[in-house]
Amino acid sequence: MEYQNAKDELLRETPVPVIWLFGKTGAGKSSIIRYLTGVESIEIGTGYKPQTRFSSRYDFPSESEPLMRFLDTRGLGEVDYDPSEEISQFGGQTHLMIVVVRAMDHAVDELLGPLEKIRAAAPHRPVILALTALHDAYPGEQHPEEDPFLLSLGPCPLPEGIDPDLTRSLARQYERYRGLFDRAVPLDLTPPDEGFLESNFGGERLKTSIIESLPAAYRQVLLQLDELTIDHQDLMRRRTMPVILGTSTLAATAAAIPLPWVDIPVVMGLQSHLVYKIAQIHNQQIDGRTIAKVTGGLGGRLAVRMAIRETLKFIPWVGMAANAAASFAYTFATGMVWNWYFTRVGKGHVPTEDELKNVFQEQLLQATELWRKTRSSAGTPNV
């Protein structure tokens, strides 16, 4: 019970970005979540939890170790829809809003009134206008080989050389939503089986816009995911990496508590929970003998190093920052070692203790570099 209470407190203190998606059904909200997280659409659908009469929440990768939260407003166009409940519920907890509209859809009057009220309630919250399904303007054709929107600067990109119907439609959408958004991102995210050579047209532009629009402390999640998965798109890695990152981030938050030694049981508890989550994802059973083998030679040294780091907390600020970095790195490396272990076992090879130690050292270095790079990119001090 104490562990769960401590974990709940960590979740309240951890900088988890909350993105509010606002748009009609079929506009492409789930496609955006799928692109940003890499999860399958069926997992998104089953992961939503009701928040209000018209809205629901999706925690990625899970409610217990969230890296990101998405709020989806439904019920738009219903006679009794009023955004007041959403404004009251979400107003103080969302960091970014994405208004999702199909580029060629101009029957959107039901969006404008509620959106004006939402914008007026939080005028400083950044809003991205995501104009989706660009191919509706040129059915049966491919997207341009070179993305023309990369060369179009400003909040309302309208490059030369794109389809004339799309040009006119985008211009009308920009005018229609004038004052209700900060920057627009035209894009087209489609399933691979729809036949487009580029199924994520404009996806990177959207991700860049999100990172630049989020408050600095909340950018680290997307930067970490980008850093770790850009060259590793296999299914198992997409499933395990968010869990490892989420737990490592919670461990870093716990280690930043300015009371020496108080956080060690919580961090150890998080690491133990992480091991069982990874085993579950790999559909592997673990027992005391397996745990002893993998952690033997790692767990003891890890505990000693963490205890040494704890003494740094007597040095204000510097100590807390160093301890957070160390806990992130150790938790990340532990998760990656177990992930590697289960992957190798699944292929018929049981790793030796020396192999495990080598992988742990490699992952510890990677985690330290990841923390340094993403904290620097997010505008926070390095440790």
C-alpha positions, 0 to 999 in steps of 0.5 A, a space after each residue: 500500500 505504501 508503494 502504491 501511494 508513493 507511486 500515485 504521488 510520483 504520477 502527480 509530480 512527473 511531467 507527463 504531457 497532456 494533448 487535447 485532440 478536438 475534431 469530428 469522428 473520422 477526422 484522423 485523431 486516432 491516426 495521429 495518436 497511432 503515428 506518435 506512439 506506434 501502437 495499433 488502433 485496436 489498442 487505442 480504442 480499448 485504452 480510452 477511459 471516459 472523462 466527461 459525457 463527451 470526452 475520454 482519455 488515453 494513457 500511453 503506454 499505460 495508466 500506471 506508467 504514462 508517458 503521454 496522455 491524450 484527451 479526445 472530445 467526442 459528441 461534436 455536433 450533438 444538439 446538447 454539446 457544450 464545451 463548458 464541462 471540458 473547459 472545467 475538466 481539462 482547462 488546467 491540465 492540458 499543455 497543447 491542443 490539436 484541432 483535427 480537420 480533414 483538409 477538404 471538409 468544410 462542413 465544420 460549423 459545429 467546431 467553431 463555436 465550441 473552439 472559440 470558447 475553449 480558446 478564450 478560456 486559455 488563450 496562451 495554450 498552444 493550438 495546432 491545426 492539423 489538416 488531414 486527408 490531403 489525398 481527398 483533393 487528388 484521389 488516385 494520385 500519389 503525394 508529391 515526391 518532395 514534401 512541398 510544405 517543408 519549404 513553406 514557412 510561417 504558421 499557415 503553409 501554402 506552398 506553390 506547386 500543390 494541387 489547385 483544389 488543395 490550395 484553395 481548400 487550405 486557404 479557406 480553412 486558414 481563414 475560417 480558423 483565423 485566431 483559433 490556432 497558432 500554427 497549421 500542419 497539413 498532413 496525410 497519415 494512412 494505413 500502408 494498405 491504402 497504396 501510398 508510397 509515403 503513408 506518413 506524409 507530414 508526420 515528422 512536421 507534426 511531431 516537430 510542431 508538437 515538440 516546439 509547442 510543448 513547454 520545455 519540461 514536457 518535450 523530453 518524452 517525444 525526444 526520447 521516443 524519437 531517439 530510441 525508436 527511429 532505427 528500431 521499428 520492430 514490433 517488440 521494441 515499440 511495445 517495450 520501449 515506452 514501458 521502459 521509458 515510463 518507469 525510468 521517468 518515474 524513477 527519476 522523479 522519485 530520486 529527485 525528492 530532496 530526502 536522502 534514502 527515502 526514494 530507494 525502496 520506491 525506485 527498487 519497487 518500480 524496477 521490480 514492477 518493470 521486470 514483470 511487465 517486460 516478462 508479460 509483454 514477451 509472454 515469458 515466465 520468471 521465477 526466483 532462479 531466473 531473477 537471481 541469475 539476471 540480477 546477480 552481479 548487477 543488483 548488488 552493485 546497483 544498490 550500492 551505487 544508488 546509496 552513494 548517489 543518495 549522499 549527494 542529496 545533502 548538496 542542494 539542487 546539484 545532488 537532486 539532479 545527479 540522483 534523478 539522472 542516475 536513477 533514470 539511467 540505472 532503471 533504463 539499463 535494468 529494463 533494457 537488460 531484461 528486454 534483451 534477455 527475454 529476446 535472446 531466450 525467445 530465440 533459443 539462447 540463454 545468456 551468460 552472466 558475463 553477457 548480461 553484465 556487458 549489455 548492462 554497461 552498454 545500456 547504462 552508457 546509452 541511458 546516460 547519453 540519452 538523458 543528457 541529450 534530451 534534457 539539453 534539447 528540452 531546455 533543462 540543465 544537464 547533469 
